[in-house]
Amino acid sequence: MSDKPEGTKDMAQRPPYQIRSPEEFGEVKWHGKCQCGQVRYQLNREKPLKTKFCHCRGCQMTHAAPFQWAAIFHKENLTFTKGAEGLAFYSSANATRDYSLPTKVFCSWCRSPIMDEGRNVCLLFPETIERGDTDEERMEWRKAFEVDCHIFYSQRVLEIPDGKPKWAGMDEDSDMVDDMGKPTK
């Protein structure tokens, strides 16, 4: 009988938790880590599939901030190089700290949010991705993780007049709104 919670038994057998050789994983494009450095990961994709600011109440609560900045990657684009066994989870949909998708993933030591793991993708937080030491490297990072749109803007706590597309709810599945939250025609 295993002492691991149901659902965690096979997570080490699949990305992003599966240990892969450098040849299997491919060229590393970015490195990331939690605040204390106990959890480290790598990405093999230069740019995310999409990058969003999420203004939903759940993200506001989780991050104690007006919104969350998320970069979406396939799970195969991410591999943990240190600390995967020390991750903590919280699934608000299932009201559990056991590994259960979808789940929020944190460092169990410093509690830095690492990502939201969905069934098919990971929503990484660009703040945990190393930016580099030079102005040129930091500019490359900023360009790679530039925000595509805002989602759940109807739940915002402040206006962000940046001219980016804004969706009242989930992108492509809700009404578009302007910088002040008014429906666009």
C-alpha positions, -999 to +999 in steps of 0.1 A: +000+000+000+014+034-010+015+063+014+012+088-016-022+105-022-043+091-050-033+108-082+004+113-073+014+077-079+019+081-117+027+118-119+065+111-120+059+090-151+047+120-172+057+156-180+064+179-165+075+157-135+090+129-156+128+128-155+141+131-191+177+131-204+190+163-220+187+145-254+151+136-248+142+171-235+160+191-261+177+225-261+170+246-230+156+280-238+148+293-203+155+285-167+131+291-138+131+287-101+111+295-069+123+323-046+143+301-024+158+280-052+146+247-038+126+242-070+142+246-104+129+239-139+138+244-176+118+252-207+126+240-242+103+264-260+114+300-268+079+316-265+048+304-248+017+294-267-001+324-253+005+349-224-024+364-204-032+386-175-060+368-156-082+390-134-105+363-120-111+363-082-093+330-078-061+344-092-065+375-072-067+354-040-039+330-049-014+357-058-027+384-034-025+407-064-049+425-088-042+399-115-020+369-124+004+369-153+005+334-170+025+320-198+010+289-213+032+260-223+026+223-232+036+201-203+063+185-225+080+219-227+088+219-190+110+197-169+119+200-132+156+198-126+154+201-088+128+199-061+098+183-079+094+160-049+091+191-027+062+207-045+029+215-028-005+215-046-039+230-042-069+222-063-096+247-057-120+228-081-116+197-059-109+215-025-078+194-018-041+198-013-036+163-028-024+163-064-056+165-084-060+183-118-064+211-123-041+222-095-020+251-084+017+242-079+039+259-052+073+254-037+066+236-004+094+255+013+090+292+003+055+289-011+063+307-043+036+299-069+053+280-098+023+273-121-013+263-126-013+228-140-043+219-162-051+187-178-032+195-210-011+226-204+008+245-177+003+281-169+037+292-157+043+325-140+069+345-159+082+361-127+098+327-119+117+326-152+152+339-150+156+372-169+193+373-174+220+398-163+222+423-191+197+448-205+197+428-238+188+395-220+161+412-200+146+428-231+146+393-248+127+380-218+102+408-219+095+402-256+092+365-252+066+369-224+047+399-237+010+397-228-014+388-256-046+396-238-065+400-205-091+375-194-119+378-168-115+416-171-150+420-158-137+409-123-107+434-124-099+456-095-083+483-116-083+494-152-052+487-173-054+510-204-027+491-224-047+486-256-044+448-253-075+427-261-097+423-231-123+395-225-151+397-199-144+360-192-123+334-209-107+345-241-125+335-273-154+323-251-168+356-238-175+392-248-147+416-256-146+447-235-126+480-237-100+492-213-128+505-190-147+472-191-175+483-214-186+459-241-172+465-276-193+461-307 
